[in-house]
């Protein structure tokens, strides 16, 4: 076997081991039959967006309540 062939085979074995590492990392990220880290991240993002929507609703409700209180106070003040 020549030096070139030895070098090529060594490089191929390195690439093969790097591909195995990459494959394991992708399985961890996407999930191999189980929910992976991407699923967990999507779930946390959905919960965060739901919380923001709830906060927006609460702020809008308080705005309406304060507006009604202000209208009542102005009405009673004028009388």
N, C-alpha and C positions, 0 to 999 in steps of 0.2 A: 504494500500500500504506500502510495506517495505521500509527501508532506501535504500537498493540496487536498488529497482525499481525506486525510486525517483531520485537517482543519475544517473541511466542510462537514464531516460527521460530528465533530465537536460542536460546531456552530448549530447544527440541526438538533443535537441533543439539548443544547441550551434553550433553543427556541421552543422545543417540545415541553421543557419544564416550565418555561415562562407562560406558555399557553395553558398549562394545567393550573397555574396560579391564577391567571386571568379567568379561566372557566370557574374556578372556585369563588373568586370575588364576584363574578356576575351572578352566580347561583345565590350568593348571600344577599346581593343587592335586589335582585328581582324575586328570588324565592324559588326553591326547587321543590314544588309541591306544597310548600307552606308559604304563608305571607312573608315577603321579604321586607327589607328596610324601606323600599319605595312605598309599599303599601302602608307601613307605619307612618311614614312622612305624609302621605296623602290623607290618612285618617286624622293626624294632628292638624293639618291644614284645614280640613273640613270643620273640625271642632272650633278652630280659631275663627273661621269665617262665620260660623253659627253664633259665636259669642259676640262678634262685631255687629251682626244683624240684630241681636237682642239688645245690645247697647243703643243702637240707632233707634229702635222702637221705643225704648225707655226714655231717651232724650226727647223724641217727638211727643210722647205722652206728657212728659213734664212741661214741655213748651206749651201745649194746649191748656194744661191745668193752670199754669202761671198766667197765661193770657186771660183766661176766664176770671181768675182772681183779680187781675188788674182792671178788667172791665167792671167787675162788681164793685171794687173800691172806688173807681171813678164815678160810677153811677150813684153810690151812696154818698160820696163826698159832695156831689152837686146838689143833692136834695137837702 
